[in-house]
Amino acid sequence: MNIKIAGGHATLRYDKPYRLVIGFLVPKGWSADQAGNTTMTYTSPQVGSGSLTLVPAGTKPDGSQLDYPTALKGLLKSVDPNLIDDNEWVVFWSDSKNYNANQDVTFDVNIKTKVGPENMLVKLGYYIGGYPDGSWNNAAENYVSLFSSCLSVTDGTGDGIDFCNKPLASMLPLAGVDNDIYKIDFDNDLYTTAISNASDIYICGTGTTTTGEIVTHCTPDEISKMRPLDQKKFSKMIWPRQFFNLKDGQVLAKMEYYFTDAAGNKVGFGGLSNVPFKHPFKCL
């Protein structure tokens, strides 16, 4: 099998009949795998034009025990340039036609997708291959992967999600409700701040409920204390309902938070002490 990319065209040659497979890496919040959100078409001087459809759930590449999106996530994780791990592979393949073996076929693929509601900077990923695609264990012979430069989504909601530049902090997953479990990470080596030399770091949070009530947890205790990692990085798994000691009927709409030391010195967005990090709660 051979794949070549030149001048915006992909040329494939397989030693057996195959389908064109296109993987598309996008933020989870775009819901690109939902009906109507993404369409793909192709044109080819050798085999004409057609459409691509979402690979049926559970379909596995040859030689893999994982479905296509999960397999691509693992295969290309080391070369994914995005710095926030909240994206997913959406995988399409060509209509039922099997292309002939041992024939160079050149494809132009057009992808149209709806972006999510949030402002963001993100690098999109692309996988080009065929199905069947030989042994997945030797998949480097059977595919090409590409990543875009940083794409800017503007005129949306929120303060912006930056997948491209190293973050001071992150709270993942980006979408979810207050009854989910979240991972908060903090890089205390990125900027020089009032807590740069602190050995113990805590989360100071303020929550706003859907009815406008304000709840806080800004006490340096075991619930708010972060776990130290290498290179002055810290991490914490939190359950917001427990963190804020919510009562039945209270539902969080958003959370704002800082990182503090035991003395109460704090760091927020951009290393500032007066601008909190913000996280909305919402379902996909």
C-alpha positions in Angstrom: 0.0 0.0 0.0 1.2 3.5 -0.7 -0.2 7.0 0.1 1.2 10.2 -1.2 0.1 13.8 -0.4 1.1 16.5 -2.9 -0.5 19.8 -4.0 -3.6 19.3 -1.8 -4.3 15.8 -3.3 -4.1 12.4 -1.7 -3.1 9.5 -4.0 -3.6 6.0 -2.7 -2.5 2.6 -4.0 -3.5 -0.6 -2.2 -2.7 -4.2 -3.1 -6.4 -5.2 -2.5 -9.8 -3.6 -3.0 -10.4 -0.9 -0.4 -12.5 2.0 0.9 -11.2 5.5 1.4 -11.1 6.3 5.2 -10.8 9.9 6.5 -10.4 10.7 10.2 -11.0 14.2 11.5 -9.8 15.4 14.9 -12.0 18.0 16.5 -12.9 19.3 20.0 -15.5 17.1 21.7 -17.7 20.2 22.1 -18.3 20.4 18.4 -20.2 17.1 18.4 -18.9 16.5 14.9 -20.2 12.9 14.9 -23.8 13.9 15.4 -26.2 13.7 12.5 -26.0 16.8 10.2 -23.0 18.4 11.9 -20.3 17.1 9.5 -20.4 16.1 5.8 -17.6 14.8 3.6 -17.5 14.4 -0.2 -14.8 13.5 -2.6 -13.9 13.8 -6.2 -11.4 11.7 -8.2 -10.3 11.7 -11.8 -10.0 7.9 -11.7 -13.2 6.9 -9.8 -15.5 9.9 -10.0 -17.2 11.6 -7.1 -19.1 10.4 -4.1 -19.8 10.9 -0.4 -18.3 9.6 2.8 -20.4 8.5 5.7 -19.7 8.0 9.4 -18.0 4.7 10.0 -20.5 2.5 11.9 -20.0 2.4 15.6 -17.8 -0.5 16.7 -16.0 -0.9 13.4 -12.3 -1.8 14.0 -9.3 -1.3 11.7 -7.7 -4.6 10.6 -5.5 -5.9 13.4 -6.9 -3.6 16.1 -9.0 -4.5 19.1 -10.4 -1.0 19.3 -12.9 0.9 17.3 -11.7 3.4 14.8 -12.0 6.6 16.9 -10.3 5.0 19.9 -7.6 3.3 17.8 -6.8 6.6 16.1 -6.7 8.4 19.4 -4.0 6.0 20.6 -2.1 5.7 17.4 -1.7 9.5 16.9 -1.7 10.7 20.5 2.1 11.2 20.5 2.0 13.5 17.5 -1.2 15.4 18.4 0.0 19.0 18.9 -3.0 20.1 21.0 -2.2 20.8 24.6 -5.7 20.0 26.0 -6.8 16.4 25.8 -10.5 17.1 25.1 -10.7 16.2 21.4 -11.9 13.2 19.5 -11.5 11.5 16.1 -14.6 11.4 13.9 -14.1 8.8 11.2 -15.8 8.6 7.8 -15.4 6.2 4.9 -16.4 6.3 1.2 -19.7 4.9 0.0 -20.0 1.2 -0.6 -17.8 1.2 -3.8 -14.5 -0.7 -3.4 -11.7 0.9 -5.3 -9.5 -1.4 -7.5 -6.3 -2.8 -6.2 -2.9 -1.8 -7.7 -4.3 1.4 -9.2 -3.2 5.0 -8.3 -6.3 6.8 -7.3 -6.2 10.6 -6.5 -8.8 12.1 -4.1 -9.8 15.6 -3.2 -11.9 15.5 -0.1 -14.2 18.3 1.1 -15.1 18.5 4.8 -17.8 20.8 6.2 -18.4 20.8 9.9 -20.2 23.0 12.4 -18.0 24.4 15.1 -19.1 24.5 18.7 -20.4 27.5 20.6 -17.1 28.5 22.4 -14.4 30.8 21.3 -11.2 28.8 20.9 -7.8 28.2 19.4 -7.4 24.6 18.2 -5.3 22.5 15.7 -7.4 20.1 13.6 -6.1 16.7 12.7 -6.6 14.6 9.6 -6.0 10.9 9.0 -6.0 9.4 5.4 -6.1 5.7 4.9 -8.0 2.8 3.5 -10.2 -0.1 4.7 -9.1 -2.9 4.9 -5.8 -1.4 5.8 -3.5 -4.3 6.4 -1.9 -4.9 9.8 -2.7 -2.1 12.3 0.5 -2.9 14.1 2.4 -1.7 11.0 0.0 1.1 10.3 2.7 3.7 9.4 2.8 2.0 6.0 -1.0 2.4 5.6 -1.9 6.0 6.5 -0.9 9.6 6.5 -1.7 12.0 9.3 -1.7 15.8 9.1 -2.4 18.6 11.6 -3.4 22.2 10.8 -1.9 25.4 12.1 -3.8 27.0 15.0 -7.4 27.7 13.9 -9.3 30.6 15.6 -13.0 30.3 16.4 -14.4 33.8 17.2 -17.8 35.5 17.9 -18.8 32.6 20.1 -19.3 32.3 23.8 -17.0 32.2 26.8 -13.5 33.5 27.5 -11.9 31.2 25.0 -10.4 27.7 25.1 -6.8 27.5 24.0 -5.7 24.1 22.7 -2.6 25.6 21.0 -0.6 27.2 23.8 0.7 25.8 27.0 -2.0 26.4 29.7 -1.4 27.6 33.2 -4.4 25.5 34.3 -7.1 23.3 32.9 -10.4 21.7 34.1 -11.5 18.6 32.2 -13.8 17.5 30.7 -14.8 20.9 29.2 -18.5 19.8 29.1 -20.4 18.2 31.9 -22.7 18.8 34.9 -21.9 19.4 38.5 -22.4 15.7 39.3 -19.5 14.6 37.1 -15.9 14.1 38.2 -13.4 16.7 36.9 -9.6 16.9 36.8 -8.0 20.2 37.6 -4.3 20.7 36.6 -2.0 23.6 37.5 1.5 24.4 36.2 3.2 26.3 39.0 6.3 26.7 36.9 4.8 28.5 33.9 4.8 32.0 35.4 6.5 33.7 38.4 3.7 34.4 40.8 3.0 35.0 44.5 2.7 31.2 45.1 5.6 30.0 42.8 7.6 28.7 45.8 4.7 27.1 47.6 4.9 23.4 48.3 1.2 23.0 49.1 -1.4 24.3 46.6 -5.1 24.6 47.2 -8.2 25.3 45.0 -10.3 28.3 46.0 -13.6 28.0 44.3 -16.8 30.0 43.9 -19.9 28.4 42.4 -23.0 30.0 41.0 -26.2 28.0 40.9 -28.9 28.1 38.3 -31.0 30.3 40.6 -28.2 32.7 41.3 -27.1 31.5 44.7 -23.3 31.8 45.5 -21.5 28.9 47.1 -17.8 29.0 48.1 -15.0 26.7 49.2 -11.8 28.6 49.8 -10.4 26.8 52.8 -7.0 25.2 52.7 -8.1 21.7 53.6 -7.8 18.1 52.3 -10.8 18.6 49.9 -9.1 21.5 48.2 -5.5 20.4 48.5 -3.9 19.5 45.2 -1.5 16.5 44.6 2.1 17.5 43.7 3.6 16.1 40.5 7.0 16.5 38.9 8.3 19.9 37.7 6.1 21.9 40.0 2.9 20.7 38.5 -0.2 19.9 40.6 -3.4 18.0 40.0 -6.7 17.3 41.7 -9.8 15.3 41.0 -12.9 17.0 42.3 -16.6 16.3 42.5 -18.2 19.8 42.4 -21.3 18.8 44.4 -19.1 17.5 47.2 -16.6 20.3 46.8 -19.2 23.0 47.4 -21.3 20.8 49.8 -24.4 21.4 47.6 -27.9 20.7 48.9 -30.6 18.8 47.1 -32.1 21.1 44.5 -29.0 23.2 44.1 -27.5 22.9 40.6 -24.3 24.6 39.5 -24.3 26.8 36.4 -20.7 27.8 36.6 -17.6 27.7 38.7 -14.8 30.3 39.1 -11.6 29.3 40.9 -8.1 30.4 41.9 -5.0 28.5 43.2 -3.8 29.5 46.6 -1.0 28.7 49.1 -1.7 28.1 52.8 -1.4 31.8 53.5 -4.1 32.7 51.0 -2.0 34.2 48.2 -3.8 33.4 45.0 -3.2 33.0 41.2 -5.8 33.1 38.5 -6.1 33.4 34.8 -2.9 34.5 33.1 -1.0 34.4 36.4 -3.1 37.3 37.7 -4.4 37.5 41.3 -7.7 39.2 40.5 -9.0 37.3 37.4 -10.4 33.8 38.1 -10.4 30.8 35.9 -14.0 30.1 34.7 -15.7 26.8 34.0 -19.4 26.6 32.9 -21.4 23.4 33.6 -23.4 22.1 30.6 -24.2 18.8 28.8 -23.1 18.1 25.3 
